[in-house]
């Protein structure tokens, strides 16, 4: 959130943020940030594509992706993520 507060708009935040120890890769959808934290350098497009596929899956299941929907369906979202991401790698 430190990087978001520095920008004029939350949509101006770069999708890939490098910190001393990690890379933060995010996608914004419906005022939600979908954040992936990686410890080593990897293809940002692969991460962004995986995030987009996860969001598309949530839309298929819930028709709307919002904070309320995410809270109400936490256990189902957790199970979906467990099926889609195996050991930190997209499946």
WOKA-V258242 format. One record per pair of residues at least 12 apart in sequence whose C-alpha atoms are under 6 Angstrom apart, sorted by the first residue. I is the first residue (numbers start at 1). GAP is how many residues later the second one is. If there is no record, write none. Layout:
i=I gap=GAP
i=I gap=GAP
This chain:
i=22 gap=16
i=22 gap=17
i=23 gap=14
i=23 gap=15
i=24 gap=12
i=24 gap=13
